[in-house]
Amino acid sequence: MDSYRVTVGVEPTNDYDKAKQEVIQAMTSVRKLPVHQQQKLAEELVGSANVAVLLNIFNQAFGR
């Protein structure tokens, strides 16, 4: 349980705004990962065939 923390926040009720907030949070979380972990996550999410494409998107979005 040490790898989790309890938080209090505000969540939009509109599905679009909620999805937008979650995508931004996901992008922020991915940005914090070292490159090798970004690659591992990309492989898990989209398969190794599309990793180069996804990493290119990450690089464009985050300016690495």
Helices and strands as residue ranges (DSSP letters): H 15-32, H 35-46, G 48-50, H 51-62
